[in-house]
Amino acid sequence: MIRRNHFIVYEHTSLKVDRTYDGTTFTQELYEKFAQFFGDGVPYFKLLRDGVRFNEYVGAIQIGDTLVEVLPKADKDNDSSDKAKWQSALVDMMRAVNGFDVKAPSESSLNLKNNSVLDLYFEMFIDEVEKLLHKGLAKKYRKTEGNLTALKGSLVFSKQISMNLVHKERFYTKYTTYDKEHLLHIILYKTIILLAQINTNSRLISRVNSLLLNFPEMPNQKITEATFEKLSYNRKTQEYKRAIDIARLLLMQYHPNLSGGNKDVLALMFDMNNLWEQFVLISLKKSKRFKVRGQNSTGFWKRTNGKTRSIRPDIKIEMEGKNFILDTKWKNVKKKPSIEDIRQMYAYHHYFEAEKVALVYPGDSSLINGTFSKIKGKSEGSTLQCGLMFISSNTNVKTWQEQIETDVLSWINNGEV
């Protein structure tokens, strides 16, 4: 199976009908498929009169046999030559944020042509299930009932009378079975079926088919968010968690086309603002020089006899008894932040007793220092520092994470690391 349509675009850019992008034409038929998906109220793109314009979400949307990758756009000058760089960067950011080991690319990864975020999750899921099969699938006890030829478990009298009044040799019983048919395996099997149905990467087909052949067949069961919420893990099943987490993402983001035709949709799209915040937070948590907390809230305004509204900075750093606040913003501000963001940082200064605050943007690895103006009649004000930190990207995610730590330490220590 070969992808017949594959588009790679940046966030906040458009695909126009009858225009060709890297040798592939965005047709009216494709536009209508997006329009049908848009009817579900998705936030990933906007419909234009003659095309679609993508929002601040990045990742991959697969509609039928069409794959659209949406890459981060950290700079307005990003062009086609940067696409391979940002493809790799996005994949590595997803690996880091989701807790997957970021290692040198394996041979199988290098063989994956156009290694999109979608391919990444497919391959990670396959890797995890292959490991489980290799170690041996876990068995669990489950309660079941049935009409048997031998007495096993406890007799269900109501059904015994209604079903076996004539057949005295049979027993309708309720009993416990110890086997591989349990919810974790039902979820994994349903995800394998989904991959066999929607995967369009030819290099993964044989591995998916191998899973279908080797994984025990499970009953078909409807899987919802509530299904995942009631899952629990023990010592024997803890190693299933990573595969289940990926399965949850794939199954919950899949939108089958109930009207028929090749228009099934799988959308693995992520808000780039949230991804950037989590990536910076995860990178700083690796440091041994300071303590880092994310989303630490405090009361800001209380309605009389009502609820309190809170403010919550993205990142709080504690170092040598002092607090430092960072708020991440994934946007190109041209060194001119919005006044709303600056006001927000002023509030963080006071409510979190911060030594310094800073807005963190993707950029050119530079720092702009600044202070808030002195309030008339008050001595405080001019000593409250608010910086603009621009962190350059790097295709090597470990180097990128180290650079984030270095830049933040330099800011904290007034230029000294």
Rosetta blueprint (number, residue, H / E / L):
1 M L
2 I L
3 R L
4 R L
5 N E
6 H E
7 F E
8 I E
9 V E
10 Y E
11 E L
12 H L
13 T L
14 S E
15 L E
16 K E
17 V L
18 D L
19 R E
20 T E
21 Y E
22 D L
23 G L
24 T E
25 T E
26 F E
27 T L
28 Q H
29 E H
30 L H
31 Y H
32 E H
33 K H
34 F H
35 A H
36 Q H
37 F H
38 F H
39 G L
40 D L
41 G L
42 V L
43 P L
44 Y L
45 F E
46 K E
47 L E
48 L E
49 R L
50 D L
51 G E
52 V E
53 R E
54 F E
55 N L
56 E L
57 Y E
58 V E
59 G E
60 A E
61 I E
62 Q E
63 I E
64 G L
65 D L
66 T E
67 L E
68 V E
69 E E
70 V E
71 L E
72 P L
73 K L
74 A L
75 D L
76 K L
77 D L
78 N L
79 D L
80 S H
81 S H
82 D H
83 K H
84 A H
85 K H
86 W H
87 Q H
88 S H
89 A H
90 L H
91 V H
92 D H
93 M H
94 M H
95 R H
96 A H
97 V H
98 N L
99 G L
100 F L
101 D L
102 V L
103 K L
104 A L
105 P L
106 S L
107 E H
108 S H
109 S H
110 L H
111 N H
112 L L
113 K L
114 N L
115 N L
116 S L
117 V H
118 L H
119 D H
120 L H
121 Y H
122 F H
123 E H
124 M H
125 F H
126 I H
127 D H
128 E H
129 V H
130 E H
131 K H
132 L H
133 L H
134 H H
135 K H
136 G L
137 L L
138 A L
139 K L
140 K E
141 Y E
142 R E
143 K E
144 T E
145 E E
146 G E
147 N E
148 L E
149 T L
150 A L
151 L L
152 K L
153 G L
154 S E
155 L E
156 V L
157 F H
158 S H
159 K H
160 Q H
161 I H
162 S H
163 M H
164 N H
165 L L
166 V L
167 H L
168 K L
169 E L
170 R L
171 F E
172 Y E
173 T E
174 K E
175 Y E
176 T E
177 T E
178 Y E
179 D E
180 K L
181 E L
182 H L
183 L H
184 L H
185 H H
186 I H
187 I H
188 L H
189 Y H
190 K H
191 T H
192 I H
193 I H
194 L H
195 L H
196 A H
197 Q H
198 I H
199 N L
200 T L
201 N L
202 S H
203 R H
204 L H
205 I H
206 S H
207 R H
208 V H
209 N H
210 S H
211 L H
212 L H
213 L H
214 N H
215 F L
216 P L
217 E L
218 M L
219 P L
220 N L
221 Q L
222 K L
223 I L
224 T L
225 E H
226 A H
227 T H
228 F H
229 E H
230 K L
231 L L
232 S L
233 Y L
234 N L
235 R L
236 K L
237 T L
238 Q H
239 E H
240 Y H
241 K H
242 R H
243 A H
244 I H
245 D H
246 I H
247 A H
248 R H
249 L H
250 L H
251 L H
252 M H
253 Q L
254 Y E
255 H E
256 P L
257 N L
258 L L
259 S L
260 G L
261 G L
262 N L
263 K L
264 D L
265 V E
266 L E
267 A E
268 L E
269 M E
270 F E
271 D E
272 M H
273 N H
274 N H
275 L H
276 W H
277 E H
278 Q H
279 F H
280 V H
281 L H
282 I H
283 S H
284 L H
285 K H
286 K L
287 S L
288 K L
289 R L
290 F L
291 K E
292 V E
293 R E
294 G E
295 Q L
296 N L
297 S L
298 T E
299 G E
300 F E
301 W E
302 K E
303 R L
304 T L
305 N L
306 G L
307 K L
308 T E
309 R E
310 S E
311 I E
312 R L
313 P L
314 D L
315 I E
316 K E
317 I E
318 E E
319 M E
320 E L
321 G L
322 K E
323 N E
324 F E
325 I E
326 L E
327 D E
328 T E
329 K L
330 W L
331 K L
332 N L
333 V L
334 K L
335 K L
336 K L
337 P L
338 S L
339 I H
340 E H
341 D H
342 I H
343 R H
344 Q H
345 M H
346 Y H
347 A H
348 Y H
349 H H
350 H H
351 Y H
352 F L
353 E L
354 A E
355 E E
356 K E
357 V E
358 A E
359 L E
360 V E
361 Y E
362 P E
363 G L
364 D L
365 S L
366 S E
367 L E
368 I E
369 N L
370 G L
371 T E
372 F L
373 S L
374 K L
375 I L
376 K L
377 G L
378 K L
379 S L
380 E L
381 G L
382 S L
383 T L
384 L L
385 Q E
386 C E
387 G E
388 L E
389 M E
390 F E
391 I E
392 S L
393 S L
394 N L
395 T L
396 N L
397 V H
398 K H
399 T H
400 W H
401 Q H
402 E H
403 Q H
404 I H
405 E H
406 T H
407 D H
408 V H
409 L H
410 S H
411 W H
412 I H
413 N L
414 N L
415 G L
416 E L
417 V L
